[in-house]
Amino acid sequence: MLSTLILQPPVRLVLFSLTLQDVLVIFVSFNLVYGCILTAGVSLTIARARVQGLYDALCLTPSGAPGINWAMCTGVLYRRPGFIWFRLAVLAVSSIPAIAVLVHFIFPLTAFGGLLLGRSTMPPAVIQSYFRMLLDLTYALTLVVAFYTSTVQSVILSILLGMLTSVSVRDSSARIVATGLFLLLQVFTFLLAWIFSLFILPAGYQVFHAQGWLADLCEPLLRLLFFFLLREAVNLLLWRQLAQQMNTEAELNFALAGSGV
């Protein structure tokens, strides 16, 4: 029973009886559905404050536009009881499979450790099976890490887009624009990661003649690194754009207040 569990493919090892399609549905759902809801909520809250004439007055407080926007975003997050359950669900879906995978790492690592120390001998077929197990576990662990990090990055992305679009679109249509941009950026990052994994990375392996067990183990790690850095770069660009917009708006509000307008 134990050996059957260990030798299962990485997706079944991490999420038990789920197929690859089930994993992708869960992955995309957590990254899209809640992100769209959060983006629309943030942008609509700020847009309503603008329509009601409260936003400009609140921006004159010592915290300024950045502090007011952050306060509104925090209110949107914690005013929804589903946010707590969402965080718990993300932790459960991430931590439980990750712990299971890390436990299973003991078997191939122990086998290879005994082989390197000369305490045991194994035929080539057994060594290959243990290496295949180690590679499957590496893919499974990177899948779990990618799920957790991308979900956190999606929440940050939705908040940034909600604030950024509310600066440009000052009515209730801001939530439509924000949700559309969120979906567009999500599809863009997933598509680029897919192109990198299936085309760019294999081409790089061929150019540099990367072969062997170490190259195979580095492949899922490089995919995860590219996916993480790509989404971090998108969030960083949005943050810089938002900071620029907020500073401009804060200076404008200050000038208007000083002139008595």
HUZI-V298072 format. One record per residue. N is the residue number from 1. SS is DSSP state (@ for helix, = for strand, . for the rest). PSI is psi in whole degrees, 0 to 359 (* if undefined). D_FIRST is the distance of its C-alpha to the first C-alpha in whole Angstrom. Layout:
n: (N,N)
ss: (SS,SS)
psi: (PSI,PSI)
d_first: (D_FIRST,D_FIRST)
This chain:
n: (1,2,3,4,5,6,7,8,9,10,11,12,13,14,15,16,17,18,19,20,21,22,23,24,25,26,27,28,29,30,31,32,33,34,35,36,37,38,39,40,41,42,43,44,45,46,47,48,49,50,51,52,53,54,55,56,57,58,59,60,61,62,63,64,65,66,67,68,69,70,71,72,73,74,75,76,77,78,79,80,81,82,83,84,85,86,87,88,89,90,91,92,93,94,95,96,97,98,99,100,101,102,103,104,105,106,107,108,109,110,111,112,113,114,115,116,117,118,119,120,121,122,123,124,125,126,127,128,129,130,131,132,133,134,135,136,137,138,139,140,141,142,143,144,145,146,147,148,149,150,151,152,153,154,155,156,157,158,159,160,161,162,163,164,165,166,167,168,169,170,171,172,173,174,175,176,177,178,179,180,181,182,183,184,185,186,187,188,189,190,191,192,193,194,195,196,197,198,199,200,201,202,203,204,205,206,207,208,209,210,211,212,213,214,215,216,217,218,219,220,221,222,223,224,225,226,227,228,229,230,231,232,233,234,235,236,237,238,239,240,241,242,243,244,245,246,247,248,249,250,251,252,253,254,255,256,257,258,259,260,261)
ss: (.,@,@,@,@,@,.,.,.,@,@,@,@,@,@,.,.,.,.,@,@,@,@,@,@,@,@,@,@,@,@,@,@,@,@,@,@,@,@,@,@,@,@,@,@,@,@,@,@,@,@,.,.,.,@,@,@,@,.,.,.,.,.,@,@,@,@,@,@,@,@,@,@,@,@,@,@,@,@,.,.,@,@,@,@,@,@,@,@,@,@,@,@,@,@,@,@,@,@,@,@,@,@,@,@,@,@,@,@,@,@,@,@,@,@,@,.,.,.,.,.,.,.,@,@,@,@,@,@,@,@,@,@,@,@,@,@,@,@,@,@,@,@,@,@,@,@,@,@,@,@,@,@,@,@,@,@,@,@,@,@,@,@,@,@,@,@,@,.,.,.,.,.,@,@,@,@,@,@,@,@,@,@,@,@,@,@,@,@,@,@,@,@,@,@,@,@,@,@,@,@,@,@,@,@,@,@,.,.,.,.,.,@,@,@,@,@,@,@,@,@,@,@,@,@,@,@,@,@,@,@,@,@,@,@,@,@,@,@,@,@,@,@,@,@,@,@,@,@,@,@,@,@,@,@,@,@,@,@,.,.)
psi: (316,317,326,320,320,321,6,156,160,322,317,330,320,313,28,249,5,146,176,323,321,319,317,322,315,315,307,322,314,329,336,309,304,325,320,317,316,319,313,321,316,310,322,322,314,321,321,320,325,314,321,354,12,332,311,324,320,328,345,355,164,329,337,189,317,316,321,316,318,321,320,319,318,321,320,319,307,354,343,116,338,342,322,315,326,315,318,321,318,316,320,313,335,311,319,308,325,317,318,318,316,323,318,341,338,322,304,325,321,319,314,326,316,326,317,325,357,15,348,158,144,142,159,325,321,320,318,322,321,323,320,321,317,320,318,320,323,316,318,318,319,328,316,316,320,321,313,310,320,328,316,316,328,322,315,318,318,321,315,317,323,318,320,317,330,339,321,320,113,38,187,344,355,325,327,316,316,316,319,317,322,312,320,315,324,312,321,313,320,321,317,319,322,316,318,317,321,338,306,312,312,324,320,322,321,321,315,4,44,117,167,175,326,320,321,321,330,340,308,328,322,323,315,318,317,316,317,312,325,313,327,321,319,314,323,318,318,321,318,320,319,318,320,316,318,319,319,316,323,319,323,317,322,319,319,320,321,331,354,13,*)
d_first: (0,4,6,5,6,9,10,11,15,17,18,15,13,16,17,14,15,18,20,22,25,24,24,27,29,27,29,32,33,32,35,37,37,38,40,42,43,44,46,48,48,49,52,53,54,56,58,59,60,62,63,64,66,64,62,65,67,63,63,67,65,64,61,62,60,57,56,57,55,52,53,53,49,48,49,48,44,45,47,44,41,38,39,37,34,34,33,31,29,29,28,25,24,24,23,20,19,21,19,16,17,19,16,14,17,17,15,17,20,20,19,22,24,24,25,28,29,29,27,24,25,22,23,24,21,19,21,21,17,17,20,19,16,19,21,18,18,22,22,20,22,25,24,24,27,29,28,30,33,34,34,36,38,38,40,42,43,44,46,48,49,50,52,53,54,56,58,59,59,61,60,57,56,55,51,51,52,50,47,48,48,45,43,45,44,40,40,42,40,37,39,40,36,35,38,37,34,34,38,39,37,36,40,40,37,39,43,41,39,36,34,31,28,30,31,28,27,30,30,28,30,33,32,31,34,37,35,36,39,40,40,41,44,45,45,47,50,50,50,53,55,54,56,59,59,59,62,64,64,64,67,69,68,70,73,74,74,76,78,78,77)
